[in-house]
Amino acid sequence: MYAVIRTGGKQYKVAAGGKLKVESLPAEVGSTIEISDVLMVADGDKISVGAPLVAGATVKATVVSHGRGIKVIIFKMRRRKHYRKTQGHRQNYTEIRIDGISV
């Protein structure tokens, strides 16, 4: 059984027992969260597709950790104009473990 959820403006395919890094969530480490933005649920041959959400479907997850991603370097340069600009960015994330999918 798997589901497609939406969190942080992105869509993820999740299954019970899997770990996932999503955009930063305001939850404590070890706490249980419930994601109600479920776009699709598949259980074998039975597939439920929402319009846009599947009614009554939720995904339960546990917050494993918070962290910061790898550094992304932004480099801008204009040739022959003596212009160079370097900037770095690290995005915050929350790692969650999927406990179960309920329809």
Buried (B, 14 or more C-beta within 10 A) or exposed (E): EBBBBBBEEEEBEBEBEEEBBBEEBEBEEEEEBEBEBBBBBBEEEEEBEBEEBBEEBBBBBBBBEBEEEEEEEEEEEEEEEEEEEEEEEEEEBBBBBBBEBEB
